[in-house]
């Protein structure tokens, strides 16, 4: 987002629809009096909404970050604008809600300008094409899936510290023309007190430190986090093993008890973390290669990443289940260039080597493992591009072998997401 565009937008929030010329002195040497944005920049500086870069310059041709935009919105909100500008401020506050929270703008202040319940959403189309050879005949089997999914995200503000978050999901299989009703994917209460945060309900089960190498799903329970750059996370509850991407013969007990802890240090451009997760269920003995009479999974993982010059990111992760007999190791090494988001024209490409034993990568985040199991190793190539605002496209190709049958496997994945 260009700074000149943001300045005009913020000026509309602060000074409203008035066309009156503001004749204050301009503190920025790089904004001449004849510039079209001179009056708006001067007004914003006088109001304390913008401060420049401390050297007498404004640098209007520089792209600003979402964090910088949120700072401007927070300062504009303090002016308590009304009338026409209130609707614009409502939209800005909703769009930059997470950044405003990070800045410490209290929810009670946001409630003055926005509805108590904010809805966002995503409509996405996904396509999978998998080719894999059978163990004995070596015959190649092809499977395809065409799926459309609608996801709605309501967020309700309760008070200064608590909010409710949820996701409603409906899916359609375009190949079979079948669909499901909206269901509650997750719903939880979230309380934030400075660096301390607690979540209660059905919430995300994501192995953050290894970037989803072990699990990316949902569980019922509680999660507590504390910290900023150095962060501690503790969580416990129940997880449905039917959501695991593994081969199993029977599920004697669908719900496994779960406890997990993570330690991480995030000081951009460097990140490192480690975690331990424990699951207990009678059904582990029925997982392929797990071992007879085994009821526990003890999974250790570590992950790190480093970003070079805001464009190239190198990341890696390793995980191991000390209780399993086979397929108990997983690791991932990934190199990414740039990245795509909701802004038009953004793009990114990457390559990764993934080795995922199913008894440690219980439900990995990777879209290429769409067919109900992991237990694969190979190389994945991907590209992302945003052709239009709030539109994101993605292509992925994986080629490798299965760990159990040692046969070739290839998966092509495509996705288009529309955000609103």
Sine and cosine of phi, psi and omega as CSV:
sin_phi,cos_phi,sin_psi,cos_psi,sin_omega,cos_omega
0.00,0.00,0.84,-0.54,-0.03,-1.00
-0.94,0.35,0.58,-0.82,-0.03,-1.00
-0.91,0.42,-0.57,0.82,0.00,-1.00
-0.91,0.42,-0.60,0.80,0.05,-1.00
-0.92,0.40,-0.70,0.72,0.01,-1.00
-0.89,0.45,-0.64,0.77,0.01,-1.00
-0.87,0.49,-0.68,0.74,0.02,-1.00
-0.90,0.44,-0.68,0.73,0.00,-1.00
-0.90,0.43,-0.72,0.69,0.02,-1.00
-0.91,0.41,-0.56,0.83,0.04,-1.00
-0.89,0.46,-0.62,0.78,0.04,-1.00
-0.89,0.45,-0.59,0.81,0.02,-1.00
-0.93,0.37,-0.66,0.75,-0.10,-0.99
-0.99,0.17,-0.76,0.65,-0.12,-0.99
-0.99,-0.16,-0.05,1.00,0.08,-1.00
0.96,0.28,-0.42,-0.91,-0.10,-1.00
-1.00,0.02,0.12,0.99,-0.05,-1.00
-0.91,0.42,0.62,-0.78,0.06,-1.00
-0.97,-0.24,0.23,0.97,-0.03,-1.00
-0.92,0.39,0.69,-0.72,0.00,-1.00
-0.98,0.21,0.70,-0.71,0.03,-1.00
-0.98,-0.21,0.82,-0.58,-0.15,-0.99
-0.94,-0.33,0.52,0.85,0.00,-1.00
-0.96,0.27,0.35,-0.94,0.04,-1.00
-0.93,0.36,0.65,-0.76,-0.02,-1.00
-1.00,-0.02,0.85,-0.53,-0.05,-1.00
-0.99,0.14,-0.03,1.00,-0.12,-0.99
-0.95,-0.32,0.82,-0.57,-0.06,-1.00
-0.95,0.31,-0.38,0.92,-0.06,-1.00
-1.00,-0.09,0.26,0.97,0.12,-0.99
-0.86,-0.52,1.00,-0.06,-0.07,-1.00
-0.92,0.38,0.37,-0.93,-0.06,-1.00
-0.88,0.48,-0.45,0.89,-0.02,-1.00
-1.00,0.08,-0.03,1.00,-0.04,-1.00
-0.94,0.34,0.58,-0.81,-0.07,-1.00
-0.89,0.45,-0.44,0.90,-0.03,-1.00
-0.99,-0.14,0.18,0.98,-0.10,-0.99
-0.84,0.55,-0.76,0.65,-0.06,-1.00
-0.90,0.44,-0.67,0.74,-0.01,-1.00
-0.91,0.41,-0.69,0.73,0.00,-1.00
-0.90,0.44,-0.67,0.74,0.01,-1.00
-0.89,0.46,-0.68,0.73,0.00,-1.00
-0.89,0.45,-0.71,0.71,-0.01,-1.00
-0.89,0.45,-0.62,0.78,0.02,-1.00
-0.92,0.39,-0.66,0.75,0.00,-1.00
-0.92,0.40,-0.55,0.83,0.00,-1.00
-0.98,0.18,-0.18,0.98,-0.01,-1.00
0.99,0.12,0.24,0.97,-0.01,-1.00
-0.98,0.18,-0.58,0.81,0.06,-1.00
-0.84,-0.54,0.46,-0.89,-0.05,-1.00
-0.77,-0.64,-0.08,1.00,-0.06,-1.00
0.95,0.31,-0.45,-0.89,-0.11,-0.99
-0.88,-0.47,0.33,0.95,0.11,-0.99
0.98,0.19,0.02,1.00,0.00,-1.00
-0.85,-0.53,0.33,0.94,0.00,-1.00
0.99,0.15,0.20,0.98,0.01,-1.00
-0.88,-0.47,0.42,-0.91,0.01,-1.00
-0.96,-0.27,-0.53,0.85,0.04,-1.00
0.83,0.56,0.85,0.53,-0.08,-1.00
-0.94,0.35,-0.26,0.97,0.00,-1.00
-1.00,-0.04,0.09,1.00,-0.01,-1.00
-1.00,-0.04,0.67,-0.75,0.10,-1.00
-0.94,0.35,0.74,-0.67,0.02,-1.00
-0.99,-0.16,0.29,-0.96,0.00,-1.00
-1.00,-0.02,0.26,-0.97,0.07,-1.00
-0.89,0.46,-0.53,0.85,0.02,-1.00
-0.90,0.43,-0.68,0.73,0.03,-1.00
-0.90,0.43,-0.61,0.79,0.04,-1.00
-0.90,0.44,-0.66,0.75,0.01,-1.00
-0.89,0.46,-0.59,0.81,0.05,-1.00
-0.88,0.48,-0.66,0.75,0.01,-1.00
-0.91,0.40,-0.65,0.76,0.01,-1.00
-0.90,0.44,-0.68,0.73,-0.01,-1.00
-0.87,0.49,-0.66,0.75,0.00,-1.00
-0.93,0.36,-0.60,0.80,0.04,-1.00
-0.92,0.39,-0.60,0.80,0.02,-1.00
-0.88,0.47,-0.56,0.83,-0.02,-1.00
-0.91,0.41,-0.31,0.95,0.02,-1.00
-0.99,0.17,-0.12,0.99,0.05,-1.00
0.81,0.59,0.83,0.56,-0.01,-1.00
-0.95,0.32,0.38,-0.92,0.02,-1.00
-0.69,-0.73,-0.22,-0.97,0.07,-1.00
0.91,0.41,-0.70,-0.71,-0.08,-1.00
-0.88,0.47,-0.58,0.82,-0.11,-0.99
-0.96,0.29,-0.29,0.96,-0.04,-1.00
-0.89,0.45,-0.65,0.76,0.00,-1.00
-0.90,0.44,-0.65,0.76,0.02,-1.00
-0.91,0.41,-0.64,0.77,0.01,-1.00
-0.92,0.39,-0.57,0.82,0.08,-1.00
-0.85,0.53,-0.72,0.70,-0.02,-1.00
-0.92,0.39,-0.65,0.76,0.02,-1.00
-0.91,0.42,-0.67,0.74,-0.01,-1.00
-0.89,0.45,-0.62,0.78,0.02,-1.00
-0.93,0.37,-0.67,0.74,-0.03,-1.00
-0.91,0.42,-0.61,0.79,-0.08,-1.00
-0.94,-0.33,0.52,0.85,-0.07,-1.00
-0.86,0.50,-0.73,0.68,-0.05,-1.00
-0.90,0.44,-0.67,0.74,0.01,-1.00
-0.92,0.39,-0.60,0.80,0.04,-1.00
-0.91,0.41,-0.63,0.78,0.08,-1.00
-0.87,0.50,-0.67,0.74,-0.01,-1.00
-0.91,0.42,-0.49,0.87,0.02,-1.00
-0.98,0.19,-0.14,0.99,0.00,-1.00
1.00,0.04,0.25,0.97,0.09,-1.00
-0.96,0.29,0.92,-0.40,-0.17,-0.99
-0.92,0.38,0.52,-0.86,0.00,-1.00
-0.86,0.50,-0.57,0.82,-0.01,-1.00
-0.88,0.48,-0.53,0.85,0.05,-1.00
-0.95,0.30,-0.62,0.78,0.02,-1.00
-0.91,0.42,-0.54,0.84,-0.06,-1.00
-0.89,0.46,-0.36,0.93,0.01,-1.00
-0.94,0.35,-0.39,0.92,-0.14,-0.99
-0.88,-0.47,-0.23,0.97,-0.08,-1.00
-0.75,-0.66,0.34,-0.94,0.06,-1.00
-0.89,0.45,0.40,-0.92,-0.02,-1.00
-0.95,0.32,-0.40,0.91,0.05,-1.00
-0.88,-0.48,0.83,-0.55,0.02,-1.00
-0.93,-0.37,0.76,-0.65,0.00,-1.00
-0.94,-0.35,0.74,-0.67,0.21,-0.98
-0.78,-0.62,0.18,-0.98,-0.05,-1.00
-0.30,-0.95,0.10,-0.99,0.02,-1.00
-0.50,-0.87,0.74,-0.67,0.19,-0.98
-0.93,-0.37,0.82,-0.57,-0.06,-1.00
-0.68,-0.73,0.61,-0.80,0.09,-1.00
-0.95,-0.32,0.73,-0.69,0.00,-1.00
-0.76,-0.65,0.59,-0.80,-0.01,-1.00
-0.73,-0.69,0.75,-0.66,0.08,-1.00
-0.84,-0.54,0.65,-0.76,0.14,-0.99
-0.71,-0.71,0.92,-0.39,-0.06,-1.00
-0.89,-0.46,0.72,-0.69,0.08,-1.00
-0.82,-0.57,0.80,-0.60,-0.07,-1.00
-0.54,-0.84,0.65,-0.76,0.00,-1.00
-0.99,0.11,0.62,-0.78,0.03,-1.00
-0.97,0.26,0.47,-0.89,-0.11,-0.99
-0.87,0.49,-0.70,0.71,-0.15,-0.99
-0.99,-0.10,-0.80,0.60,-0.10,-0.99
-0.98,0.19,-0.29,0.96,-0.06,-1.00
0.91,0.42,0.26,0.97,0.01,-1.00
-0.97,0.26,0.67,-0.74,-0.03,-1.00
-1.00,0.04,0.79,-0.62,0.00,-1.00
-0.95,-0.30,0.70,-0.71,-0.01,-1.00
-0.90,-0.43,0.74,-0.68,0.04,-1.00
-0.73,-0.68,0.67,-0.74,0.01,-1.00
-0.78,-0.63,0.48,-0.88,0.05,-1.00
-0.65,-0.76,0.73,-0.68,0.12,-0.99
-0.87,-0.49,0.89,-0.46,-0.10,-0.99
-0.72,-0.69,0.68,-0.73,0.13,-0.99
-0.91,-0.42,0.68,-0.73,-0.05,-1.00
-0.67,-0.74,0.71,-0.71,0.10,-1.00
-0.94,-0.34,0.77,-0.64,0.01,-1.00
-0.79,-0.62,0.79,-0.61,0.04,-1.00
-0.90,-0.43,0.68,-0.74,-0.08,-1.00
-0.83,-0.55,1.00,-0.06,0.11,-0.99
-1.00,0.09,0.64,-0.77,0.11,-0.99
-0.79,-0.62,0.85,-0.53,-0.04,-1.00
-0.91,-0.41,0.80,-0.60,0.04,-1.00
-1.00,0.09,0.81,-0.59,-0.02,-1.00
-0.99,-0.12,-0.79,0.61,0.03,-1.00
-0.38,-0.93,-0.33,-0.94,-0.07,-1.00
-0.87,0.50,-0.45,0.89,-0.14,-0.99
-0.87,-0.49,-0.35,0.93,-0.15,-0.99
-0.89,-0.45,0.60,-0.80,0.11,-0.99
-0.60,-0.80,0.35,-0.94,0.08,-1.00
-0.94,-0.35,0.71,-0.71,0.02,-1.00
-0.79,-0.61,0.58,-0.82,-0.02,-1.00
-0.45,-0.89,0.25,-0.97,0.14,-0.99
-0.68,-0.73,0.78,-0.62,0.10,-1.00
-0.95,-0.31,0.74,-0.68,-0.13,-0.99
-0.76,-0.64,0.71,-0.70,0.14,-0.99
-0.76,-0.65,0.67,-0.74,-0.07,-1.00
-0.81,-0.59,0.48,-0.88,0.05,-1.00
-0.71,-0.70,0.77,-0.64,0.12,-0.99
-1.00,-0.04,0.96,-0.27,-0.09,-1.00
-0.93,0.37,-0.43,0.90,-0.01,-1.00
-0.94,0.34,-0.69,0.72,-0.03,-1.00
-0.99,-0.15,-0.06,1.00,-0.04,-1.00
0.83,0.56,0.71,0.70,0.06,-1.00
-0.89,-0.46,0.46,-0.89,-0.03,-1.00
-0.57,-0.82,0.27,-0.96,0.04,-1.00
-0.85,-0.52,0.44,-0.90,0.07,-1.00
-0.95,0.30,0.26,-0.96,0.08,-1.00
-0.87,0.49,0.72,-0.70,0.05,-1.00
-0.76,-0.65,0.40,-0.92,0.01,-1.00
-0.99,0.12,0.96,-0.27,0.03,-1.00
-0.96,0.29,-0.71,0.71,0.13,-0.99
-0.47,-0.88,0.36,-0.93,0.06,-1.00
-0.29,-0.96,0.83,-0.56,-0.08,-1.00
-0.44,-0.90,0.34,-0.94,0.12,-0.99
-0.99,-0.12,0.67,-0.74,-0.03,-1.00
-0.81,-0.58,0.85,-0.53,0.03,-1.00
-0.91,-0.42,0.74,-0.67,-0.03,-1.00
-0.82,-0.57,0.80,-0.59,0.04,-1.00
-0.75,-0.67,1.00,0.00,-0.07,-1.00
0.90,0.44,-0.85,-0.53,0.00,-1.00
-1.00,0.07,-0.02,1.00,-0.04,-1.00
-0.98,-0.22,0.73,-0.68,0.01,-1.00
-0.66,-0.75,0.64,-0.76,0.04,-1.00
-0.77,-0.64,0.62,-0.78,0.06,-1.00
-0.80,-0.60,0.68,-0.74,-0.03,-1.00
-0.71,-0.71,0.77,-0.64,0.04,-1.00
0.72,-0.69,-0.57,-0.82,0.13,-0.99
-0.98,-0.18,0.89,-0.45,-0.15,-0.99
-0.66,-0.75,0.04,-1.00,-0.07,-1.00
-0.92,0.40,0.70,-0.71,0.16,-0.99
-0.93,-0.35,1.00,-0.07,-0.08,-1.00
-0.79,-0.61,0.80,-0.60,0.10,-1.00
-0.98,0.18,1.00,0.03,-0.12,-0.99
-0.88,0.48,-0.72,0.70,-0.17,-0.99
-0.90,0.43,-0.47,0.88,0.03,-1.00
-0.96,-0.26,0.31,0.95,0.05,-1.00
0.83,0.56,0.65,0.76,0.07,-1.00
0.99,0.13,0.25,0.97,0.02,-1.00
-0.89,0.46,-0.63,0.78,-0.05,-1.00
-1.00,0.05,-0.77,0.64,-0.10,-1.00
-0.38,-0.92,0.62,-0.78,0.14,-0.99
-0.60,-0.80,1.00,-0.01,-0.07,-1.00
-0.45,-0.89,-0.53,-0.85,-0.01,-1.00
-0.65,-0.76,0.51,-0.86,0.02,-1.00
-0.62,-0.79,0.28,-0.96,0.03,-1.00
-0.97,-0.23,0.85,-0.52,-0.04,-1.00
0.23,-0.97,-0.61,-0.80,-0.06,-1.00
-0.67,-0.74,0.49,-0.87,0.03,-1.00
-0.64,-0.77,0.70,-0.71,0.03,-1.00
-0.79,-0.61,0.75,-0.66,0.07,-1.00
-0.78,-0.63,0.50,-0.87,0.06,-1.00
-0.55,-0.84,0.70,-0.71,0.10,-1.00
0.79,-0.61,0.04,-1.00,0.02,-1.00
-0.81,-0.59,-1.00,-0.05,0.10,-0.99
-0.93,0.36,-0.73,0.69,0.12,-0.99
-1.00,-0.09,0.84,-0.54,-0.14,-0.99
-0.77,-0.63,0.63,-0.78,0.09,-1.00
-0.89,-0.46,0.74,-0.67,0.03,-1.00
-0.81,-0.59,0.75,-0.66,0.07,-1.00
-0.76,-0.65,0.72,-0.70,-0.01,-1.00
-0.53,-0.85,0.41,-0.91,-0.01,-1.00
-0.37,-0.93,0.47,-0.88,0.02,-1.00
0.25,-0.97,-0.59,-0.81,-0.01,-1.00
-0.78,-0.63,0.66,-0.75,0.01,-1.00
-0.80,-0.60,0.71,-0.71,-0.01,-1.00
-0.98,0.18,0.91,-0.42,-0.05,-1.00
-0.94,0.34,-0.24,0.97,0.08,-1.00
-0.90,0.44,-0.31,0.95,0.03,-1.00
-1.00,0.05,-0.04,1.00,0.02,-1.00
-0.96,0.27,0.63,-0.78,0.02,-1.00
-1.00,0.02,0.92,0.40,-0.07,-1.00
-0.69,-0.72,0.33,-0.94,0.19,-0.98
-1.00,0.06,0.77,-0.63,0.07,-1.00
-0.61,-0.79,0.44,-0.90,-0.02,-1.00
-1.00,0.01,-0.51,0.86,-0.04,-1.00
-0.27,-0.96,0.45,-0.89,0.08,-1.00
-0.88,-0.47,0.98,-0.19,0.02,-1.00
-0.95,0.31,-0.52,0.85,-0.04,-1.00
-0.63,-0.78,0.97,-0.25,-0.09,-1.00
-0.90,0.44,-0.66,0.75,-0.10,-0.99
-1.00,-0.08,0.84,-0.54,0.04,-1.00
-0.98,-0.17,0.65,-0.76,0.15,-0.99
-0.95,0.32,0.53,-0.85,-0.15,-0.99
-0.60,-0.80,0.66,-0.75,0.15,-0.99
-0.64,-0.77,0.65,-0.76,-0.01,-1.00
-0.52,-0.85,0.46,-0.89,0.05,-1.00
-0.59,-0.81,0.64,-0.77,0.03,-1.00
-0.76,-0.65,0.59,-0.81,0.14,-0.99
-0.80,-0.60,0.76,-0.65,-0.05,-1.00
-0.56,-0.83,0.40,-0.92,0.06,-1.00
-0.73,-0.69,0.86,-0.51,-0.08,-1.00
-0.82,-0.57,0.97,-0.26,0.07,-1.00
-0.75,-0.67,1.00,0.06,-0.08,-1.00
-0.72,0.70,0.72,-0.70,0.25,0.97
-1.00,-0.07,0.24,0.97,-0.08,-1.00
-0.93,-0.38,0.64,-0.77,0.06,-1.00
-0.64,-0.77,0.62,-0.78,0.11,-0.99
-0.50,-0.87,0.57,-0.82,0.01,-1.00
-0.35,-0.94,0.32,-0.95,0.06,-1.00
-0.64,-0.77,0.40,-0.92,-0.08,-1.00
-0.48,-0.88,0.39,-0.92,0.15,-0.99
-0.71,-0.70,0.73,-0.68,0.01,-1.00
-0.75,-0.66,0.70,-0.71,-0.01,-1.00
-0.83,-0.56,0.78,-0.63,0.07,-1.00
-0.84,-0.54,0.55,-0.83,0.04,-1.00
-0.68,-0.73,0.81,-0.59,0.03,-1.00
-0.25,-0.97,0.54,-0.84,0.08,-1.00
-0.91,0.42,-0.30,0.95,-0.09,-1.00
-0.98,0.20,-0.23,0.97,-0.02,-1.00
-0.88,0.47,-0.50,0.86,0.00,-1.00
-0.91,0.42,-0.31,0.95,-0.01,-1.00
-1.00,-0.07,-0.02,1.00,0.07,-1.00
-0.97,0.26,0.60,-0.80,-0.01,-1.00
-0.85,0.53,0.85,-0.53,0.07,-1.00
0.96,0.30,0.29,0.96,-0.07,-1.00
-0.99,0.10,-0.63,0.77,-0.03,-1.00
0.87,-0.49,0.60,-0.80,-0.03,-1.00
-0.93,0.37,0.59,-0.81,0.10,-0.99
0.86,0.52,0.44,0.90,0.07,-1.00
-1.00,-0.03,0.77,-0.64,-0.05,-1.00
-0.87,-0.50,-0.04,1.00,-0.12,-0.99
-0.80,-0.60,0.50,-0.87,0.17,-0.99
-0.80,-0.60,0.84,-0.54,0.04,-1.00
-0.87,-0.49,0.96,-0.28,-0.18,-0.98
-0.90,-0.44,0.86,-0.52,0.09,-1.00
-0.97,-0.24,0.62,-0.78,0.05,-1.00
-0.55,-0.83,0.39,-0.92,0.04,-1.00
-0.58,-0.81,0.56,-0.83,0.00,-1.00
-0.51,-0.86,0.43,-0.90,0.02,-1.00
-0.44,-0.90,0.40,-0.92,0.09,-1.00
-0.45,-0.89,0.41,-0.91,0.04,-1.00
-0.57,-0.82,0.72,-0.69,0.00,-1.00
-0.95,-0.31,0.80,-0.61,-0.01,-1.00
-0.98,-0.18,0.92,-0.39,0.10,-0.99
0.86,0.50,0.49,0.87,0.06,-1.00
0.91,0.41,0.18,0.98,-0.04,-1.00
-0.81,-0.59,-0.61,0.79,-0.05,-1.00
-0.92,-0.39,0.80,-0.60,0.00,-1.00
-0.84,-0.54,0.81,-0.58,0.09,-1.00
-0.94,-0.33,0.81,-0.58,-0.03,-1.00
-0.70,-0.72,0.40,-0.92,0.02,-1.00
-0.42,-0.91,0.42,-0.91,0.00,-1.00
-0.45,-0.89,0.48,-0.88,0.02,-1.00
-0.63,-0.78,0.63,-0.77,0.02,-1.00
-0.58,-0.82,0.49,-0.87,-0.01,-1.00
-0.52,-0.86,0.68,-0.73,0.08,-1.00
-0.98,-0.19,0.94,-0.34,-0.09,-1.00
-0.96,0.27,-0.17,0.99,-0.03,-1.00
-0.99,-0.11,-0.37,0.93,-0.05,-1.00
-0.99,0.16,0.43,-0.90,0.05,-1.00
-1.00,0.00,-0.65,0.76,-0.02,-1.00
-0.79,-0.62,0.29,-0.96,0.09,-1.00
0.77,0.63,0.71,0.71,-0.14,-0.99
-0.95,-0.30,0.15,0.99,-0.02,-1.00
-0.82,-0.57,0.60,-0.80,0.08,-1.00
-0.56,-0.83,0.62,-0.79,0.11,-0.99
-0.45,-0.89,0.33,-0.94,-0.08,-1.00
-0.52,-0.86,0.73,-0.68,0.09,-1.00
-0.80,-0.60,0.79,-0.61,-0.15,-0.99
-0.66,-0.75,0.65,-0.76,0.06,-1.00
-0.83,-0.56,0.86,-0.52,-0.06,-1.00
-0.84,-0.54,0.61,-0.79,0.06,-1.00
-0.89,-0.46,0.83,-0.55,-0.06,-1.00
0.83,0.56,-0.42,-0.91,-0.03,-1.00
0.01,-1.00,0.46,-0.89,-0.02,-1.00
-0.96,-0.29,0.55,-0.84,0.10,-0.99
-0.66,-0.75,-0.39,-0.92,-0.07,-1.00
-0.98,0.21,-0.18,0.98,-0.02,-1.00
-0.99,0.15,0.72,-0.69,-0.05,-1.00
-0.89,0.45,0.62,-0.78,0.03,-1.00
1.00,-0.03,-0.21,0.98,0.03,-1.00
-0.97,0.23,0.54,-0.84,-0.04,-1.00
-0.40,-0.91,0.24,-0.97,0.04,-1.00
-0.27,-0.96,0.42,-0.91,0.04,-1.00
-0.70,-0.71,0.31,-0.95,0.01,-1.00
-0.22,-0.97,0.23,-0.97,0.05,-1.00
-0.61,-0.79,0.57,-0.82,-0.04,-1.00
-0.54,-0.84,0.52,-0.85,0.20,-0.98
-0.94,-0.33,0.83,-0.55,-0.07,-1.00
-0.86,-0.52,0.75,-0.66,0.09,-1.00
-0.79,-0.61,0.94,-0.35,-0.15,-0.99
-0.81,-0.58,0.99,-0.17,0.17,-0.99
-0.96,0.27,0.74,-0.68,-0.17,-0.99
-0.92,0.40,-0.39,0.92,-0.06,-1.00
-1.00,0.04,0.06,1.00,0.15,-0.99
-0.82,-0.57,-0.63,0.77,0.16,-0.99
-1.00,0.08,0.97,0.25,-0.14,-0.99
-0.92,0.40,-0.63,0.78,0.04,-1.00
-0.47,-0.88,0.94,0.34,-0.10,-1.00
-0.91,0.40,0.37,-0.93,-0.12,-0.99
-0.98,0.22,-0.20,0.98,-0.17,-0.98
-0.95,0.31,0.78,-0.63,-0.05,-1.00
-0.92,0.38,-0.36,0.93,-0.03,-1.00
-0.93,0.36,-0.35,0.94,0.03,-1.00
-1.00,-0.04,0.92,0.39,-0.12,-0.99
-1.00,-0.06,-0.24,0.97,-0.23,-0.97
-0.99,-0.10,0.45,0.89,0.13,-0.99
1.00,0.00,0.09,1.00,0.04,-1.00
-0.35,-0.94,0.34,-0.94,0.16,-0.99
-0.99,-0.12,-0.94,-0.34,0.06,-1.00
0.80,0.60,0.74,0.67,0.01,-1.00
-0.65,-0.76,0.36,-0.93,0.14,-0.99
-0.65,-0.76,0.55,-0.83,0.01,-1.00
0.30,-0.95,-0.18,-0.98,-0.07,-1.00
-0.94,-0.33,0.66,-0.75,0.04,-1.00
-0.84,-0.54,0.73,-0.68,0.09,-1.00
-0.91,-0.42,0.61,-0.79,-0.01,-1.00
-0.51,-0.86,0.37,-0.93,0.05,-1.00
-0.57,-0.82,0.61,-0.79,0.03,-1.00
-0.77,-0.64,0.54,-0.84,-0.03,-1.00
-0.41,-0.91,0.65,-0.76,0.07,-1.00
-0.94,-0.35,0.99,-0.17,-0.05,-1.00
-0.97,0.23,-0.46,0.89,-0.04,-1.00
-0.67,-0.75,0.29,-0.96,0.04,-1.00
-0.88,0.48,0.71,-0.71,0.01,-1.00
0.88,0.47,0.46,0.89,0.05,-1.00
-0.75,-0.66,0.79,-0.61,-0.05,-1.00
-0.75,-0.66,0.79,-0.61,0.05,-1.00
-0.92,-0.39,0.45,-0.89,-0.08,-1.00
-0.47,-0.88,0.69,-0.72,0.08,-1.00
-0.78,-0.63,0.68,-0.73,0.02,-1.00
-0.67,-0.74,0.59,-0.81,0.07,-1.00
-0.69,-0.72,0.80,-0.60,0.00,-1.00
-0.86,-0.50,0.71,-0.70,0.08,-1.00
-0.69,-0.72,0.75,-0.66,-0.05,-1.00
-0.04,-1.00,-0.50,-0.87,-0.02,-1.00
-0.70,-0.71,0.43,-0.90,0.12,-0.99
-0.98,0.19,0.54,-0.84,-0.03,-1.00
-0.98,0.19,-0.47,0.88,-0.05,-1.00
-1.00,0.02,-0.69,0.73,-0.05,-1.00
-0.99,-0.13,-0.22,0.98,0.00,-1.00
0.89,0.45,0.44,0.90,-0.02,-1.00
-0.98,-0.20,0.39,-0.92,0.01,-1.00
-0.92,0.40,0.58,-0.82,0.07,-1.00
-0.56,-0.83,0.68,-0.74,0.06,-1.00
-0.71,-0.71,0.63,-0.78,0.03,-1.00
-0.69,-0.72,0.77,-0.64,0.13,-0.99
-0.94,-0.33,0.74,-0.67,-0.04,-1.00
-0.75,-0.67,0.69,-0.72,0.05,-1.00
-0.70,-0.71,0.55,-0.84,0.01,-1.00
-0.53,-0.85,0.61,-0.79,0.17,-0.99
-0.79,-0.61,0.81,-0.59,-0.02,-1.00
-0.86,-0.51,0.70,-0.72,0.10,-1.00
-0.90,-0.44,0.83,-0.56,-0.06,-1.00
-0.96,-0.28,0.57,-0.82,0.01,-1.00
-0.51,-0.86,0.00,0.00,0.00,0.00
